[in-house]
Amino acid sequence: MNSLRNKVQLVGHLGNDPEIKNFEGGKKLANFTLATNDSYKNEKGEKVVETQWHKVVAWGKTAEIIEKYVVKGKEIAIEGKLTHRTYDDKNGEKRYITEVVVSELLMLGK
């Protein structure tokens, strides 16, 4: 059960092309958003689809794979952990970010 403490699995489509950052020493970072859809029937029996957007980051070899093969609209499955961080923006206001840090990636679809 220890491996289940902070584990996120998502299947969805990229909302934008990944943003790639290169750091000294050759380390890469990929940032992108992932849309997941959930559907249900409302009280009238109509199908309702809700989309959730997730901020996702990937480092190292995973970021390299994303840079080469993953584009906006591509369906992927990811596994990772949920992280929270804060920073002060240019106006000195505190901003809060929740994101998924990818540990595994599976490309789906065509």
N, C-alpha and C positions, 0 to 999 in steps of 0.2 A: 504493500500500500504506500510505501514511501515515495514511489515513483509517480504517484497520482496527486501529490500535494499542490503543485502549480503547473498544470498541464492544460494547454489549449489546443484544440483541433478544429480547423475551419476549412470548409470547401466553398470557394466563391470565385468571382471574376475580378480582375484588376480594374480599378476605376481610372487609372492613369498609367502612363509609361513609368517604369521605376526611375527614381532619381538616384544616380550613382555618385558616390563621393570616394575619392582616392586619398589615402593618407600616406605619410612617410613610411617607408618600409614595405610598401606595396599592399597594405591592408585596404580592403574595400568595404563600403557600406552601401546597402540598397534600401531605399525608403519607398513605400508605395501604400496605397489604400486598397482594401479588399472588400467587396460587397458580398454579403451573404443574404439569402432570401428565405423567409419563413412564410408559410401560407396557412390560412385557416378559413372556415366558413362562418360568416356572421349570422346574426339572428334571422336574417332573411334568406339564408342558404346560399348567399353569394360568396364566391371565393375572393378572399382579400390577401394580397401579397404585401408583406412588409420587408423593406430592405434595411439592413444594418451595415454601417460602414466601420471598418476596423483599420487603425493605423498599424502598419507592419514594418519591421526592420529586420534585415539579415546582414550578417557579417561574413568576411572571408570567402571560402570556396562557394558557399551558398549564394553570396552576393555576386560572385563571378558568373555562376550559372544563370542567375536571374538577369544579369546584364546581357548575356548572349542570347537567351531563349525566351524571355518572358516580356510580353508587351500588353498594352491596354486591351482589355476585353478577354484576355487569356484566362481560362479556367484552371485553377490550381488547388491543391490540397496542401495545407501546412500544419505543422505541429510545432509548438514552442511553449514559451512561458509568458504570462502576463506581467508587465512591469509598469511602475508608476514613477514619474519624475517631475520635478518642477524647475522653472527657470524664471528669471526676471527679463521681461521684454525691454525694448528700447525706451519705453516710457516709464520703466521702473515698476511695472505691474507684474505681480506673480502669476505665472501661467502653469497650468497642470496638464500633463500629458499621460495618457494611458496607451500602451502599445504592446503588440505581441512581438517578441524576439524569436525569430525562426530558428529551429534546430533541425527540422526535416522538411523537405519540399518534394512534392510529387506533381508533375505536370499532367493535366488531364485534357480531354478533348482532342481536337485536330491540331 
